[in-house]
Amino acid sequence: MIPRLHRVTSLKLYFIPAQTRMPLKFGSETLTSTTCLRVGMGVVDEKNHYAEGWGETPLSVQWVWPSRIPYEWRHQTLKQFCRELATAWMKPQALGHPLEVGYDFQQHFLAPLLSDLNTRVLRESAPAAPGSKQAFPEPMPWLAALVCNSAFDIALHDAFGQLAGRPVYDTYGPEFLERDLARFLEPAQDSSISFAGQYPSDYLIKKPIRQLIAWHLVGGLDPLEQAELTGAEPDDGHPIVLSDWIRRDGLKCLKIKLRGNDSAWDLSRLVRISKIALPMGVEWLTADFNCTVQEAKYVNDILDQLRLDYPQVYDRLLYVEQPFPYDLEQHRIDVKSVSDRKPLFLDESAHDWRMIRLGRELGWTGVALKTCKTQTGAILSACWARAHRMQLMVQDLTNPMLAQISHLLLASHMQTIMGVETNSMQFYPEVSAPEAKIHPGIYQRRHGIVDLSSIRGPGFGYRLKEIERKLPEPALVL
């Protein structure tokens, strides 16, 4: 008997703090700590069989809600929205597979919940930003709503896997799904693609990759050489400067954070890092502008300068990530001139397949998938992108603990352009210590890879009963 989700019977929310060992710059803001949302979700099927699933994601305020409004106000608003989501998930939903239920929740419940929250936000107003003469309101973005919802959505997929006694990715075919992809997706008008009779399993790797090439993040504040050290860096046995990271972890791929509003600094940063990394065996680079660029010429000028003066660096640049503002509908920038030079990947903009369709029309050629925008959304986005011959990557949100497992499993089932980004071991390695005892290969990078061989069992294969994780008191129990 194939299970069908009937209803959510219980929910537990945990807010787990994580302090970074080194600061991480996001655009104009810097992350020094975060809160991880962990959700335990109890479900029953039509036969009243019970299972519990777990999902987790960092609530990275600076990434999901960049703003001049004080950090803590945004942080508390995200946490409040998580509590309101929990109440909504306890209400009766349609029967079905988690892809169907998760999709329906996003289509019919998430937007009204966000709208209701923002009505209250606008009414009550946010506190004044530093230097501002008066308070001003600012609505919470859709990206933030997706991230808050993702832990619930991931828990739902895990719970269904527990009910079915199967790994999550074994449940994405017609044996388990009543709806084919045509019920979720519409092809681009300029294509002859049809999703009728197709399922996510048609777009997944048949034999998932158990060893993934790991991308290391070089943040805008990361010291590159010993001369840059101030003496305030942590003395915790982990590397600090770039060369030590490359040497210890055997790194082959570096993702470089840039400013996007200072072309001289960005060009210099790319060149400096390359001079350190390439002689040490690093093979590939990517540039992440974090949504701060306002016109294609900015990126084109840097790429053209690299090609002219530093051709080896240019050749090793595998792709460019999200230079432009993530609201594609508001900022309809024609980016074909950039993607003519290098593959250009959507990240913050890739909320769902509709935004990916718009991105493709504007000239974007690739999609960076993230489980923090929901497992449901990542799977459907991957199917749409692959059907339209767009390239895929799986990007990190500095995922620790359980969030790292669902993150890596997504990459292992996708045909990515090159491996997976994974950087929680750089910024808060000790946070995942209990999980690392059971899954050592996924919380450390050795020989330039992460090893997923310890992940096994139904759902996401967390092996929770073996992990000695002491959780804080629940923030909410329903």
N, C-alpha and C positions, 0 to 999 in steps of 0.2 A: 504494500500500500504506500503510494507516494504521499508524503505529508503535505498539508496545506495550512499555512498559518491562519489561525482563527482570531486570536486576540493577544494583546500584551496583558499579562496578569500582575506583573510587579516591576518596579524600577528602583535602582539604587544609584545615586550620583555621588561621586567623590571628586574633590578638587585637590590635586596633588601638586604641591609647589616644587619647582626646580630652579636652582640658582646656577647661573653659568659661571664657569671657571674663567672664561675670557669674554669680553663684550662682543656682540654680533650686531653689525650695523645693517639696518633695513632702510634704504632710501635716506631720508633726513632724520631717522630715529635710530636709537641704539637699544638693543635688547640685553638686559643683564639678568633677567629672571623671567619665568613663565609659570603658568598654571596648566597642568594637564587635567583634562576632563576624562574621567573613567566612568563608564556606564555599565551596570549589570542589569540585563533585561530578561525577565521570565516570560515565556510564551507557552501557549498551548495550541495544538492542532485540532482538527474537527473531531478527533477521537478522544480529546481531552488529555493527550499525552503531553507531558511537560518537559521543557528544556530551558536552560539558562545560557545566554550568550553575553559576550563582553566586547566592548568597543572603547577605544581611547584615542584622543587627539590632543595636541598642545593648543591652547587658546593663545596663539601668538598675536597679541594685540597690535603690535606695530605693523605686522604684515597684513592682517585682515581689516584693519581700520586705521590707516595712516591719517594723522590729524594733528592740529595744534592744540586740540583739547587735551587737558591733563590725562596722563596715562591711566591713573587709578580710576578715574570716572569711567573711561571706556572699559577697563578691566571689570569693574563691578557690573556694568551694563551687560556685558557678555555673560557673566555668571548668572545674572537675573534671567536673561533670555534662555539659558540652559534649563533653569528651573521651570520656566513656562513651557518649554518644549516637552519636558517630562510629563506634565499634566496633559498636554495634547496627545502624546503617544499612548496614554492610558485610555483614551477614548476609543470606541469601537472603530476598527478599520476594515477595509475589504479583505476577503479571503485571498490567499494566494502565496506566491513565492516572494521572498524579500525584495527581489528586483521590481516586482509588480507593486508590492505594498510601499516600498521606499519611493518609487516613482510617483505613485498616487499621493503620498504624503507631501512630496515636494510640490506637486502640481496644485493641490487643493488646500493644503493646510499651512505650509511654511510661509508663503507670501502674506496671507492675512495675519498670521501671528507677528511677522516682522512689521507689517503696517500698523498693527495695534500698538506694538512697543514704540514705534517711532512717533505715533500720535501723542503718546504720553511723554516721550522725550522732548518733542517740540513744544509741548504745553508746559512742561516743568522747567525746560531749559537746562543746558549744561553749565557748569561753573566757568568762569572766565579763564581763558588761556593766559599763560604768563605774558605780561606786557600788554594785554588787551584791556581796554578801558571799561568794557562791559561784558556781561555774560552773553553767550550766544548758543543757540541750539544747533545740533547737527545729527541727522538721522544715522542709524547704524546701517552700514552697507550690506548688500546682498551676500557678498563674499563672507562677511562675518557670520551671517545667519547660516550659510552652508557649513562653515567650519563647526559652529555649535551643534548643528544637527548631525554632523558626520559620526560622532561617537555613538549616537542612537542607531543610526543606519548600519554601521559596522557591527554593532551588537546584534542587530536583527539578522544579518547574514550569518553571523556565528551561531546564533540560536537555531536557525533553520538547519545548518549543517549538523548540529548536535541532534536535532530531531530525526534527520535523515540518516545519521550515522555515516556521513560522507564529508570529505573535505569540501570547503565552500566552492572551489572552482570546478568540482565534479557535478555541481547542481545547475550549471548554466546552459543546459541543453533541453531539447523538447521533452525528455523524460520527466522533467520537473516543472518546466514553464508552460503555462497555458497560452500565453501571448507570444507571438513571434516579434521580431524587431520592428516590423512594419507598424506595430501598435505603439511603438515608442518614438521612432525616428522617421524623418522625412529626408530623402536625398536632395542634393543640390539640384537646382532646376537645369543646370547645364550638363547634367550627367544622365546616363542611361541605367543607373543603379536602381535595383529594387531590393528592399529588405523583406519582402514577403517570403515566408517559409525559411527564414534565416534566424539563427539564435546566437547569443554571445559565444557559445562554444565553437562556432564556425570561424571566429576571429582570434581565438586563443591559441597559444602554442600547445601542440598536442602532448609534448613531453616537456614539462616545465624545467627551467634552468635552475640547477641547485647551487651553482657557484656563479656569482655575478661580479663583474668588474665594478669597482667602487670609485665614485667621484668624491674628491675631497673639496671642501669649500674654503676658499681663501677670502676671508672677510675684508672689508675696507679698513678695519682697524687692526688686522692681524699683523704682528711684526714679521718681517721677512728675513732679517739678519740680526746677529747678536748686537750690533751697534745700535739697534732701535730699542733694545730692552731698557726699561726704566728701573728695574729692581722691584716693582710692585707685582710682577707676574707670579702666578701660583707655583709653588715648589711641591708638586704632587706626583712626580714621577712620569707625567705625560709630556710630550714634546710641546715646545712653544714656537720656535721659529720654523719656517717652511721646510728647510733642508732636513731638519730632524724628523718632521712628519713623513717626508718622502722616504727617508732612509728606514725608519721603523716600520711603516706600513707597506712599503714596497709600492707606493702609489704610481699609477700610470695616467690618471685623469684628474685635472684640476678645474674647478668652476670658480671663476674670478668675479667677485663683486666689484662693480664700478659705480661712479657717482652719477653719470648721465647729465651733469650740468657743468662739467669742467673737463673739456676734451684733452687738454694738455696733461692733466693728472691721469685721466683714464688711459691715454696712450702710454704714458710713462709706466703706469702700473702693469699693464700688459707686458711691456718689454722687460721690466725688471724681474717680474715673476718668471718669464720665459728663460731669461739668462741663468736663473738659479735652477729651474726645473728640468729643462730639456737636456742639459748635460748629465743629469742624474737619472735619466731613463723615462721621464714623463713623456707620454706619447700624444696626448690630446688635451686641448684647452677649450673652455667655453666662456663667453662673456655674458654676465648678467647685469643689466642696467637698471633693474628694479623700478620700471615704470616712470622714470624721471625725465626721459627724453621727449621733446616736443615736436621734433621734425626729423624726417628720414635723413636729411643731409648730415646731421650730427653723426650718426652711425656710419654713413657712407664715407665721410671724410676720414674717420679713424680707420676703417677697413682699407681704404685706398692708400693711406699713409703706411699701414702695415705691409701691404702688398708691394709697395714701392721700396721702402727702406728696410723692412724686416720680413722678407718673403718666407723665411722658415717659420716665423711666428704665425704669419697669415695661413700657411699651409696646415699648421697644427690646430688651427681654430676650427673645431668641428661644427659648431653652430652658435647662433646668437639668441639670447633669451630675453623676451619681454622688455624691449627698450621703452615702449610707449605707454601712456596712461591706460589703465586696465578697463576703463569704461569705453568699450569699442563703439557703442551706439552714440555716445557723446563726442568721441574723438575718432572720427572715421578717416584715419590717416592712410593714404595709399602707400603701402610698404613694399611694393614690388621691386623697387630699385635696391632695397636692402636684401631681399630674398634672391635677387639675381646674383648677388655676391656670395652670400652664405645662407644655409638653411636658417629660417627664422621661426622660433618656437613661441607659441602662446603659453603663458603660465597663469598669472593672476586673471587674465581675461577669459580663460577657458572654463567658465562657470558650468557650461553644459554644451550639448551638441549644437544648440542653436547659435550660441556665441562662436563656436568653432566654425560653423557654416559662414557666419558673417566675416570671421577672420580670414577664411579661405578666399572670400570674394575680394578682400582688401589686399591679398597677396601673401598672407602668412602660409608657411609650408609645413609646419610641425606643431605638435601639441605636447606640452608637459603635463602629464597626469599626476594627480595627487589624491590619495585616499582621504585627505582632510576636507575635500569637497564632496564627500560621501562615496562609499563603495559603489552604490548604484550609479551615481553620476560618472565615476571613473570608468566603469564597464561600458556604459552606453556611449560615452565620449570616445572611448577607444574603438568601438565598433564603427561609429560614424567616420572617424578619422581614417581608419585602415581601409574602409570601403572606398574612400575618396583618395587613397594613395598618399595620405599625409603621413609624415614620419612621427614616431612616438618617442617620448622619454618619460621616465618616472622620477619626479623630483621630491626632495625631502622638505619637511617643515621642522627639521631638527627633532625627529621623532625618537623618543626614548621608550623604554618599557614595552607594553603591549603594542603601542602604536608602531613600533619598528617592525613587528611581525607582519601585520596586514600590509604595511608599506612595501616590504621586500617581496611578499607574495604577489602583489600586483605586478611588480617588475619581472618576476620570474615567469609570469604567464603572458607577457607582452613581448613583441618583437621590437625592443627599443633600439634607438640609434647606437647606443653603447652603454650597457650596464645600468647602473642605478646611482643616484646621488644619495649619500648617507653620511651624516655629519654629527649625530648626537654624541658620538664618542669623542668629538673634538671639544664640545661645549659643556656637556654635563655627563661625563662617563660613569660617575659613581651612582647616578640616579638609577641606572639599569642593573646594578650589581646583582640583585636577587635573580633577575631573569637571565643574566649572563652565565650564571652557574649551570643552568639547564640548556641554554642556547649560546655557547661561547662563540660560535662562528658568526653570529649575526650582530654582536655588539662590539666586535673588533674587526679591523681590516688587516689581513696578513697577505703578503705577496700581491697586494693590490686588489684583493677580492673579499667579499663576504660569503660565508658558507651557510646555506639554508638546510643542511642535511638533518639538523636536529628537529625541524618542524615536522610534526606528524600527528595523525589522529583526525577526528571529525572537526568541523568548523574551520577555524583558522589554525588549528594545531598548536595552540598556545602551551598545552600541557600544564594548565594552571595548578592542578593539584600537587605538582612537583615543585612549584615556585614558592619559596618562603617569603612572600611579600606581605609586610605588615601595613595594612591600609589605615588611613586616618578615619575618624568618625565620618559616616556618610553625611553629606550636605543636605540630602533629601532622600527619604524612603517613601515609596508609594506602593 
